[in-house]
């Protein structure tokens, strides 16, 4: 077993996340294609195989430690980039219905090619969140909405809570400043009919700093005026 697989498997077990040999092979193909694609298209600044194993893949799988994912659950990954956290979660939980959303065409092309390479089915959209969330078939439609390293939490709530089902959950992956971000997002959470459920804190193996997953439950439908039409508006006039 090469070093990438060893690091991912042992680190995941250390976090209480078992990975099968079949899943491990998919992660290996994923990481190799990511590095190959990254030579001509900037997808990640993390280019050491062992770092990809922990900082991208294992970090993404932390979701399984905070929510009980069931077969058939629908998940949308907003601003997914190179597929984090959505694709690693799909590899570990193959029966979920996964949708990936990104506004950058080259990243979407990478994800479309990736699903063929790892023989894993998911939907990919090249669109802005504030546009897709206004379409009836996607609005208030997902059991879980996830976002990792996309935007400040107050903006993320406006992007993500409109996709979330009532009684569903939006989970934001954040670094050590999560509590400060929550303070800045209290108004946004309230206006969009969310409720802060909890913050789960993790330390990834052999990494400094902490990883926080912020869980926000959707308690009622999102008011129809949100999300606002322009990303510029959201950025300049946050809730």
C-alpha positions, 0 to 999 in steps of 0.5 A, spaced: 500 500 500 502 506 497 503 512 502 497 516 500 493 510 502 496 508 508 495 515 511 488 516 509 486 509 511 490 510 518 488 517 519 481 516 518 481 510 523 484 514 528 478 519 527 473 513 527 471 513 520 473 506 516 474 506 509 474 500 505 479 497 500 474 499 494 473 506 497 480 507 498 482 505 491 477 511 489 480 516 493 487 514 490 484 515 483 481 521 485 487 524 488 491 522 482 487 526 477 486 532 482 494 532 481 494 531 474 489 536 472 492 541 477 498 542 473 494 546 468 488 548 472 488 551 479 484 547 483 488 546 490 494 549 493 495 543 497 499 538 492 502 533 497 499 527 497 499 526 504 496 533 505 490 531 500 489 525 504 488 529 510 486 536 509 481 535 503 479 528 504 479 526 511 476 533 512 471 532 508 469 526 511 468 529 518 461 530 516 459 523 517 461 524 525 456 530 526 450 528 522 447 521 521 447 520 513 442 515 510 441 512 504 437 516 499 439 522 503 439 528 498 446 533 499 448 539 495 455 542 495 455 549 494 461 552 491 464 545 491 470 547 487 474 540 486 469 536 489 470 538 497 466 535 501 461 532 497 465 527 493 469 524 498 462 523 502 459 520 496 465 515 496 464 513 503 456 513 503 454 511 495 447 511 496 446 518 497 443 523 492 449 528 491 449 535 487 455 539 486 454 546 484 460 551 482 460 557 478 467 556 475 466 552 468 473 549 469 472 546 476 465 543 473 469 540 467 473 537 472 468 534 476 464 531 470 470 527 468 472 525 475 465 521 476 467 517 470 474 516 472 471 513 479 465 510 477 461 514 481 454 518 480 452 525 481 449 531 478 454 537 477 451 544 475 455 550 472 451 556 476 451 561 481 447 559 488 443 565 488 440 563 481 439 555 482 436 556 489 430 560 486 428 554 481 422 551 484 425 544 483 432 545 488 429 550 493 427 548 500 429 541 497 435 538 500 436 534 506 443 537 507 447 543 504 454 543 505 459 548 504 467 548 505 471 555 504 466 559 500 465 565 503 463 568 510 458 565 514 453 570 513 453 570 506 453 562 506 447 562 510 443 566 504 446 562 499 445 555 502 439 555 507 434 557 501 436 550 498 435 546 505 429 543 506 424 545 512 427 540 518 434 539 514 440 542 516 446 546 513 453 545 515 458 550 514 466 547 514 470 553 518 476 554 521 478 556 528 474 563 527 467 559 527 465 563 533 466 570 531 463 568 524 457 565 528 456 572 531 456 576 525 451 571 522 446 571 527 441 576 523 442 572 517 440 565 520 434 568 523 431 572 517 432 566 513 429 561 518 435 557 520 436 555 528 444 554 530 444 547 532 451 546 535 458 547 533 462 541 533 470 541 533 475 537 531 483 536 530 485 533 524 491 528 525 498 531 525 495 538 523 495 545 527 489 549 528 482 546 529 476 544 524 469 547 526 463 544 523 457 549 524 450 546 524 444 550 522 437 547 522 432 550 517 425 551 521 421 554 516 421 556 509 426 561 506 422 568 505 421 568 497 425 574 497 432 570 498 437 569 496 437 576 493 439 576 485 446 579 485 452 576 489 455 583 489 449 585 493 450 579 498 457 581 499 456 589 499 449 588 503 450 582 508 444 580 512 
